[in-house]
Structure formats: C-alpha cells, structure tokens
C-alpha cells in the first residue's frame, strides 16, 4: 500500500486518470510555485495505468522511463529504473507522481515525475 502509515507517507492531493492532465491544468499548478516547506508540490495518484514499454535513461542508466500508448505520456522515475523495470512485468501499475511540463527543443510535453510506484 503506497499510502502507508509510516511517517514518510506522502499525502495525495488528487487521484485521477493520467489522461485528464493537460497543459492548462499543469500551468495552473505551476502558478502555485515556488514549492517549499509549506507549499509542497502537488501529488497525484493514478491507479492501474497500462504501461506498454520501459527503457533506462541517463548516463548511468539509473533512471527509468515508461512508455504508455493510451495516454502518450512521458513517465520518468529518477533513480528508480530497477524498480520500474520490475513493476513493469505486471503490465499495469499504480503511480504516485508530480506532473510537470517538459520543454525539449521547443516541444512541450507533459511529464509525470514519479515519487512512488506499485
């Protein structure tokens, strides 16, 4: 259970389908920055997300990236490559993440930055 009872538990702000996340919503969230001690980054939970592929990214290949066909989202886990690859075997995963807008070479995309996975 990802929302465990230990003191490290992360508070979930919203449970939703990843497909509902759009630029407008994330821009609104980014308007709430800067995030700090009393203003933590919004945390989203999406259950039973179908992941169609996985690849290691980064020089050390310690990071991971899921490929989802349905929503076409970029789902990255910093230093979570091994865990992601293992969970990938199930085909569907529960994701805890903060959404962000990634600008790469002038192209904007929605990226889910993973906090936890089950």
Wavefront OBJ file of the C-alpha trace (Angstrom):
o trace
v 0.000 0.000 0.000
v 1.589 3.204 -1.162
v -0.194 5.489 1.257
v 1.343 3.592 4.169
v 1.094 4.687 7.773
v 4.762 5.451 8.314
v 5.917 8.993 8.927
v 7.370 9.087 5.424
v 3.960 8.733 3.826
v 3.217 11.154 1.031
v -0.064 12.986 1.036
v -2.041 12.584 -2.168
v -3.723 15.720 -3.472
v -5.720 14.156 -6.252
v -6.472 10.729 -7.649
v -7.165 10.791 -11.368
v -6.619 9.164 -14.723
v -3.367 10.384 -16.292
v -5.353 11.274 -19.405
v -7.079 14.189 -17.655
v -3.804 16.037 -17.193
v -3.438 18.743 -19.781
v -1.246 21.803 -20.265
v -3.871 24.110 -18.822
v -4.164 22.185 -15.574
v -0.423 21.843 -15.129
v 0.128 25.515 -15.945
v -2.331 26.367 -13.184
v -0.391 24.165 -10.802
v 2.889 25.753 -11.832
v 1.343 29.101 -10.989
v 1.393 27.958 -7.375
v 5.194 27.786 -7.314
v 7.630 28.204 -5.696
v 7.104 24.961 -3.849
v 8.769 24.718 -0.487
v 8.218 23.591 3.059
v 4.686 24.916 3.435
v 3.777 24.673 -0.211
v 4.582 21.192 -1.360
v 4.447 20.067 -4.957
v 1.039 18.658 -5.905
v 0.994 14.875 -5.686
v -1.244 12.799 -7.940
v -2.211 9.155 -7.770
v -3.245 7.142 -10.811
v -4.165 3.502 -10.398
v -3.998 0.696 -12.944
v -2.072 2.662 -15.529
v -1.231 0.494 -18.529
v 2.439 0.688 -19.369
v 3.493 -0.610 -22.741
v 7.225 -0.298 -22.501
v 10.162 0.635 -20.351
v 13.630 1.962 -21.004
v 16.581 3.039 -18.947
v 17.640 6.638 -19.379
v 20.568 8.743 -18.214
v 24.298 8.195 -18.404
v 24.360 5.743 -15.522
v 21.069 4.211 -16.648
v 19.784 4.579 -13.102
v 16.689 6.446 -14.240
v 13.738 4.874 -15.963
v 11.028 5.861 -18.362
v 7.694 4.186 -19.073
v 6.001 4.326 -22.421
v 2.207 4.465 -22.392
v 0.378 4.091 -25.659
v -3.064 5.108 -24.458
v -2.187 8.497 -22.982
v 1.128 9.038 -24.729
v 2.619 10.416 -21.549
v 6.228 10.512 -20.558
v 6.585 8.884 -17.150
v 10.039 9.198 -15.628
v 11.477 7.912 -12.385
v 14.738 9.435 -11.236
v 16.942 6.726 -9.717
v 14.009 4.321 -9.993
v 14.998 2.386 -13.099
v 15.370 -1.017 -11.460
v 12.108 -0.763 -9.519
v 10.250 0.411 -12.611
v 11.573 -2.442 -14.718
v 10.474 -4.966 -12.089
v 6.974 -3.460 -11.710
v 6.659 -3.261 -15.486
v 6.159 -7.029 -15.602
v 2.652 -6.595 -14.218
v 1.608 -4.506 -17.213
v -0.476 -2.200 -15.034
v 0.935 -0.064 -12.248
v -0.211 2.385 -9.609
v 1.716 5.634 -9.890
v 2.353 8.404 -7.402
v 3.797 11.440 -9.157
v 4.012 15.154 -9.706
v 3.054 16.299 -13.202
v 5.233 18.824 -14.979
v 5.583 20.448 -18.362
v 8.770 19.433 -20.078
v 10.149 21.661 -22.818
v 12.627 19.923 -25.057
v 13.907 21.517 -28.250
v 10.931 23.841 -28.254
v 8.443 20.998 -27.985
v 6.275 20.922 -24.874
v 5.136 17.665 -23.405
v 3.562 16.536 -20.177
v 5.874 14.551 -17.985
v 4.955 12.639 -14.866
v 7.792 12.659 -12.388
v 7.433 9.526 -10.272
v 7.562 9.585 -6.498
v 6.483 6.005 -5.916
v 5.190 3.028 -7.828
v 3.351 -0.159 -7.026
l 1 2 3 4 5 6 7 8 9 10 11 12 13 14 15 16 17 18 19 20 21 22 23 24 25 26 27 28 29 30 31 32 33 34 35 36 37 38 39 40 41 42 43 44 45 46 47 48 49 50 51 52 53 54 55 56 57 58 59 60 61 62 63 64 65 66 67 68 69 70 71 72 73 74 75 76 77 78 79 80 81 82 83 84 85 86 87 88 89 90 91 92 93 94 95 96 97 98 99 100 101 102 103 104 105 106 107 108 109 110 111 112 113 114 115 116 117 118
